Amino acid sequence: MIFDLFGSLHALETITGTQFIADDENGSLVSSNGNLKLGFFSPGKSQARYVGIWFNKISEQTVVWVANREIPIRNSTGIFKIGGDGNLAVFCCNQSSLLWSTNVSVPAQTSMAKLKDSGNLVLSIDDPTSGEFSSCFDDHSIPQVFLYKNSVPLWRSGPWNGRFVNGLLDIGSRKDYFSDQIDFFNVTSVSNDNEVYLKFSPKNGSVFSIVVLESMGFLNRLIWYESQRWVKVMVLPQDMCDEYMRCGANAICNEDTLAHCACLPGFERLYPQDWYLKCQETRKEACGKGDGEGFVRLKGVKFPDARNSTLYSNMSLEECERECLKSCNCTGYANVYVDEMGQDCIAWYGELRDMKYYKGRQDFYLRVDAVELGMYRLFFHNSGLNSMLYDILFNRFRYNSRLTPPILSSASRNGSYTLRSSVSNLLSLKEILNLQLQMPIKTQK
């Protein structure tokens, strides 16, 4: 129940510094439309008492935020109030023990707590204390979402580009991420010097949705259906290629192929059986000294980890390419959508980590020397071979003397190539066609 200096009050959506919530059956705050309630609860079969927020109109109590998650109350002596310093706080034992506080700098005389129609921080069923898994935005330079086990990254989204999360959403429909329920949500973002966050707002006020980080490390999005149950519409990680750095640095993962991992064009493995070791560059010409240095276009990929990247505002693809070529440490670039008024460019410097093919339409431009660029154009772009077949011909089979590809001794950006190879080491046309028929990837146009 909510109290003030003049006696008891009915449940409200706000409290001030003269009011508090006691741990009894009537003590609560309720949001303006009645969707959410704040009060004391015991999770699952536990007898411990916590202050939390849960859905008020759902028959199955679903807590979405908890205050004193690390220090539960063992009896019904808890108090939730605005403390003398203006912070929200949880006390027990006749207010003699402070268990939890928001611990921010606020003017005490103007503090007021209001329960809005939103929720946060989903927790486990019986024990809301912190576990070994966590998920957060990394805003080093470009926002991207990470899932950690303790301090070790397990999964990473691609960077947020102002419109969607690369590598996570199916561009346009986003149905890979939200299933068929995307029509229910408006997706907005805020990114400035003070804060970075994504906001998913139901278009229909009667639709409830939560994000749950399970104790096994899976990040789930659930929607409450009229059938009176929570239904999963998204689970992350989605496949083995979602595992962070599954294929090591300078490599790319493909769930639809048998081997899954392949070095990027211009790179090769020094130790074929150990994908956790990075692929090494095979550049035959020094940076900036060769005629014809350029970029290979990789279609439908999750961008590399953006922590070693730089965002350039209002820059076209052509300008981005020129910017990347200025530095020998620049290994690739990509376009990102910002709004209808312009676009930005991301350039990566150094190793390219945690890439995968996915069902999006985001392209990445990988820097290669003239020799690799010539092979790419001759056997992929000009002939129409799909990207994975190109990878097989010029990457994976480098370790089989029978299947050594032709060596490109010279190439230039005007389209001329010189090949040299032993006939016995070349793949036959029949072998090439058989390989192409076996590949499930669509042919590039």
SVG drawing of the C-alpha trace seen along z (x, -y; Angstrom):
<svg xmlns="http://www.w3.org/2000/svg" viewBox="-7 -21 62 56">
<polyline fill="none" stroke="black" stroke-width="0.4" points="0.0,0.0 1.2,-3.6 1.4,-5.8 2.1,-9.5 2.3,-11.7 -1.5,-12.1 -2.5,-8.4 -2.9,-5.7 -3.6,-6.2 -4.9,-4.0 -2.5,-2.6 -1.2,-5.3 1.2,-5.6 3.5,-8.0 5.0,-8.5 6.8,-11.5 9.3,-11.8 6.6,-11.8 5.2,-8.4 6.3,-4.8 5.2,-1.3 5.0,1.3 5.1,5.1 1.4,6.0 -1.2,7.2 -2.2,3.7 1.2,2.1 1.8,1.2 2.2,-1.3 0.1,-0.8 0.9,-2.4 -1.7,-4.8 -3.3,-2.2 -3.0,0.6 -0.5,2.7 2.2,2.8 2.5,3.0 5.3,2.4 5.4,4.0 6.8,6.8 6.8,10.4 8.3,13.8 9.5,15.5 8.5,19.1 8.8,21.3 11.1,18.9 10.0,17.3 12.4,14.4 10.9,10.9 11.9,8.5 10.7,5.2 9.8,5.7 7.7,4.7 5.4,7.2 2.6,7.3 -0.7,6.5 -3.1,7.8 -1.5,11.2 -2.7,14.2 0.9,15.7 3.0,13.4 5.9,12.3 8.4,10.0 10.3,7.7 12.4,5.8 13.7,6.2 15.4,3.8 17.1,5.7 18.0,8.7 21.3,9.3 19.9,8.9 16.5,10.4 14.3,9.7 13.7,12.7 10.4,11.4 7.7,8.9 9.4,5.8 10.4,4.3 9.8,0.7 10.1,-1.0 10.5,-4.7 12.3,-7.8 15.2,-8.3 16.5,-11.5 19.0,-11.9 16.3,-11.7 17.1,-8.2 14.6,-5.3 15.6,-2.8 14.6,0.5 14.8,0.8 14.0,3.5 13.8,4.0 12.0,0.7 14.1,-1.1 17.3,-0.4 19.0,1.4 19.4,0.0 19.3,3.0 19.2,1.2 19.3,-2.3 19.3,-3.9 22.4,-5.7 22.3,-8.7 22.7,-12.4 19.2,-14.0 17.7,-17.0 16.1,-15.4 13.4,-18.1 12.1,-17.5 12.2,-13.6 9.1,-11.7 8.8,-8.1 6.3,-7.3 5.6,-3.8 5.2,-4.2 3.8,-1.6 7.2,0.0 9.4,2.7 13.1,3.7 15.5,6.4 13.9,9.8 15.1,12.3 15.1,16.0 12.1,17.7 13.2,18.6 16.4,16.6 16.8,13.1 20.4,12.6 22.9,11.9 24.0,14.9 27.1,15.6 25.4,14.3 24.8,10.7 23.7,8.8 24.5,5.1 25.2,2.5 28.8,1.8 29.1,-1.8 32.8,-1.9 32.3,-3.7 29.2,-2.1 26.5,-0.5 26.4,3.3 24.8,5.9 26.9,8.4 26.0,11.5 28.7,12.4 29.4,15.3 31.1,13.5 33.6,11.4 33.9,13.6 31.8,12.7 29.5,15.5 27.5,13.7 27.5,10.3 25.1,8.6 26.3,6.6 26.5,2.8 23.3,0.7 23.1,-1.6 20.2,-3.9 17.6,-1.6 18.3,2.0 20.9,4.3 23.1,5.7 23.4,9.5 20.4,9.9 17.3,8.7 16.2,9.8 16.3,6.5 12.9,5.2 10.6,7.7 12.8,8.4 10.9,11.7 14.0,13.7 14.1,11.6 10.5,11.0 8.9,13.9 5.4,12.8 5.0,10.4 7.0,7.4 3.7,5.8 3.0,5.2 6.1,3.1 7.6,-0.3 11.4,-0.2 13.2,-3.4 16.7,-4.2 18.6,-6.9 22.3,-7.4 24.1,-10.5 26.9,-11.4 24.8,-10.5 23.0,-7.3 22.5,-4.5 19.4,-2.3 16.9,-0.6 13.2,-0.9 10.5,1.6 7.0,0.2 3.9,2.3 1.6,0.7 -1.3,2.4 -1.4,1.6 -2.9,5.0 0.2,6.8 2.9,7.6 6.5,8.5 9.6,9.3 13.2,10.2 14.5,13.0 18.2,13.9 18.0,17.6 20.3,19.2 21.8,21.3 22.8,18.2 20.0,17.9 18.5,14.5 14.7,14.9 12.0,12.5 8.5,13.6 5.0,12.3 1.9,12.9 -0.8,14.3 -4.6,14.3 -4.2,18.1 -2.8,17.0 0.8,18.1 4.2,16.7 5.4,17.7 9.0,17.4 9.4,15.4 13.2,15.0 16.1,17.0 19.7,15.9 22.2,17.3 20.4,18.7 23.0,21.1 26.6,22.2 27.8,19.3 26.4,17.0 29.1,18.2 31.5,15.3 34.7,15.7 33.6,19.2 36.1,19.1 38.8,16.9 40.0,13.6 39.9,12.8 37.5,15.7 33.8,16.0 31.2,18.6 28.5,20.1 25.8,22.3 24.7,23.8 28.1,25.4 29.7,28.5 33.0,27.0 31.3,23.8 34.5,21.8 36.5,20.2 39.3,17.6 38.3,14.3 39.6,13.6 43.3,12.7 43.8,14.8 44.8,18.4 45.1,20.7 48.5,21.6 47.0,24.5 44.1,26.0 42.6,27.9 42.7,25.0 40.0,22.4 40.5,20.6 43.8,19.4 43.4,16.5 43.8,16.6 47.0,15.0 47.1,12.4 48.5,13.6 49.1,10.2 51.6,10.5 52.1,6.8 52.9,4.3 50.1,1.9 50.0,-1.2 52.7,0.1 50.7,2.3 48.7,1.3 45.1,2.4 44.6,2.7 40.9,2.7 38.0,4.3 36.0,7.6 32.3,7.2 30.9,9.8 27.1,9.9 24.8,10.7 27.2,10.7 27.2,9.7 29.8,6.9 32.9,7.5 33.2,6.6 33.0,2.8 35.3,2.1 38.2,1.5 36.3,-0.6 35.6,-4.2 32.3,-5.9 32.5,-8.5 29.4,-10.7 27.7,-11.8 30.1,-9.7 29.2,-7.8 30.5,-4.4 33.0,-6.0 34.2,-8.4 34.4,-5.6 36.6,-3.6 39.0,-6.5 39.2,-7.1 40.0,-3.4 42.8,-3.4 44.5,-6.3 45.6,-3.9 47.4,-0.6 45.8,0.6 42.3,0.2 41.0,3.7 37.5,3.0 34.4,0.7 30.6,0.7 27.7,-1.6 25.2,-2.2 21.8,-3.7 21.2,-6.7 18.0,-8.4 16.4,-9.5 18.7,-12.6 22.1,-10.8 24.3,-7.8 27.4,-7.0 30.4,-4.8 32.2,-2.4 35.8,-1.6 37.6,1.3 41.3,1.1 43.2,4.3 41.8,7.8 38.3,8.6 36.6,10.6 33.3,12.5 31.8,12.5 29.1,14.7 26.8,15.0 23.2,14.3 19.9,13.6 20.3,9.9 21.3,7.5 24.2,5.8 27.4,5.8 31.0,5.6 33.9,4.4 37.1,6.3 40.4,4.8 42.7,7.1 45.7,6.6 45.6,6.7 46.3,10.4 43.4,11.5 41.2,8.9 42.0,10.3 41.2,13.9 37.9,12.7 36.8,10.9 37.9,13.7 36.4,16.7 33.5,15.0 32.3,11.7 32.8,12.3 31.8,16.0 28.9,15.8 30.2,18.4 28.7,18.1 30.8,16.8 31.2,20.1 32.5,21.8 35.0,19.0 36.1,19.7 36.5,23.4 38.5,22.8 40.9,20.2 40.9,20.9 40.0,24.3 41.8,26.3 45.1,24.6 46.0,27.5 45.4,30.2 48.1,30.4 45.7,32.1 43.3,29.2 45.7,26.2 44.1,23.3 45.8,21.4 48.3,18.8 47.6,15.2 50.9,13.7 49.6,10.2 46.4,8.3 45.1,4.8 41.8,3.0 41.2,2.6 40.2,6.3 43.4,7.9 44.8,11.1 47.8,13.3 47.6,17.0 50.3,19.6 49.7,23.1 50.5,26.7 47.7,28.4 47.8,31.4 47.0,29.1 43.9,27.5 40.3,28.5 38.6,29.9 35.4,28.2 33.4,31.3 34.8,30.9 33.9,27.2 30.4,27.8 29.9,30.6 31.0,28.3 28.8,25.5 25.8,27.9 26.5,28.9 26.5,25.4 23.3,24.1 24.3,20.4 22.5,18.3 24.6,17.2 25.7,13.6 24.4,11.3"/>
</svg>
